[in-house]
Amino acid sequence: MLANKGKITVRQALILFVLATFSPSIRLFTAGTARGAESAAWLTPILSALVMIVVFKILSSIFRNRNITNLGVFFDRALGKALGRTVLVLFLLWLVVLYFVYIRYYTERLIMTIFTGSETKLFIIVLMLLVFMATRGKIESFARFGEFSFIVFTVVFITFFLFLIPGVRIDNIWPVTHFDAIPVVKSSYNILSIWGYVTFSFFLGDRIADKEKLGKYTAKTIIYLASIATLTIVTVIGTLGPSLVARMPIPFFSALTTISIMETLDRLEPFLLSTYVMSDFIVVVFFAQIIIAVLKELFKVSETRYLSTPIAFAGYAGSQFLASSRFELGKFSTVLGLWVNVVLCIAAPAVIFIVGKIRKKI
């Protein structure tokens, strides 16, 4: 039950954050970590989990103060009005870019897996209509949809992991030696860049009723994320091998082709694909909601329902001009996108928190 009308609980906010990591994690975790850490890639979620403990501790400390309602307010208090507004604008610009990126990934994935050779515009229009309705509606409804989806996603992915485990070859994930330590550290940014979205979640702070309880869910959230990420990496790299996985755009789907059940069902990709498309929808709406929340804080807008239309139109236009091909989109994400995520979601909150403490404003 919601704590206050028009608001969601911190538990629901974390569920939406976790759901928003599903789609990008399937694409990035296996290929990205295999490229850098090879057979030791399955250790990267463990290292990343340690970093995320610090991130959650910082966020918990920030929102223990009930006067700090969202990250925009935190920036103002820690850095001062002028610099705080500047930082907020930088976050807004990057959030808009990510919004465009995930809209484009959604359409590219559909064309690559189901509707080969189709035009992207129709898929974007349909998605933008859904985004318009979701952002214009109540956030509580979106949160409840997220709770239901979370159960479905967990069941689906655990089922696929169970099917993939028998095909795992130990020599693809072992041995691991001390020489793998540096590659594991370097490859962890692939995971941290996505898990860092928890920071973005708290731009929704005004609409989260019990932010001060964040610490209560820290361990559960991190354990869940680390478990899913480790299972994904172990099953995919263990089945296909690190060198092959590193060259694949979506290795998880390729791993599924190795599954055969009772000689009657050779391909289970459609089941995962339907879940994957739902995850794409959630991550796009997730960023749309956050962009609206940042605009509200930045321009002190009292009514946000009217922002749904420009957000939908911007999503259609921006995603068209972001990249000319899936190759360019992938390059943008791996060369620039992941590092900007790490800087903004992991490093920046820590630095701003320290500055706020030094200035005795937090």
C-alpha positions, 0 to 999 in steps of 0.5 A: 500500500502506498504511503501517501497518495500520489507517491510511491515507496522507496521499495517500489522506486528500487524495483523500478530501478532494478527493472531498468537495469535488465535490458542494458545488462543483458547486452553489456554485462556478458560482452563487456566483461568478457572482452576485458576479464575473459574467464574471470568476468563472473567476478566483476559483479562481486567487485561492483557490489562493494562499490554499490554499497558505498553509493547506497550509503551516500544516498541513505545519508543524503535522504536521512535529512527530510529537508532534502526531497530530491537530488536537485535540492541536494545539489543546491544545498551542497554546491550553492544555488548557481553551481547546483543548478548547473550540475542539475542541467548537466544531469538533465542533458545526459538523461535526455541522451540516455532516453534517446539511446534506449528508444533507439535500442528498443527499435533496433532490437525488434528489427534485429530479432523479429521484424527484420528489415522493417522501418523503425519509425512505426515502432517508435511511434507506438512506443511514444504513445505508450510513454505518453500514456504512462507519464500522463497517468499516475506514477503509482500505477506504473510502480504497481506494474513494475512490481508485477513485472519484477516477479515475471522477470525474475521467474523467467530469467531464473528459468532460463538460467536453470536451462543454461547451467547444464551447458556451462563448461568449467574451462570457460570460467576457470581457472582464475588467478591473481593475474585476473585482478586488474582486468576484473577491476577494469571491466567492472565499469560495464556493470557500475555504469548500469547499476549507477542508475539508482542515483537517477532514481532519486530525482524522483525524490519528491514522489518517494514517500519514505526515502529515509528507509533506503538503508533498509533495502540496501542489502536486498537490492545489491544481493539481487543485482549481484546474483542476477548479474553473476548468473548471467555471466556464468551461464552465457560465458560458461556456455559459449566461451569468453572470446565468442561472447566478446564479439556478440551484440546480444550473447544471451540470445545466442546462448539460448540456441543451445537449449533443447527440451525433450527434443520438442522445443529447440528455441526459447528465444521468443519467451525471453524476447517478450520479456526483453521488449517489456523491459525496454518499455520500462527503461524508456518510461523510467527515464521519461519520468525522471526527465519530467521530475528534473524539469519540475525541479529545475523550472519549479513547474507545479503541474507535470502532466502537460510535459508528457506531450513534449517528452513523447515528441522529443523522444521520437525526434531525438532517437531518429538523429542519435545514430545512423546505425546499430553499429554507431549506437553501440560505439557511442554506448561503449566508448562514451556512454558507459564512462559518463554514466560512471562519472555522473552516477557513481563519482559525482554524488560522492564528490558533491556529498564530500563538498557538502560535508566540508561546507557543512551544508549536508 
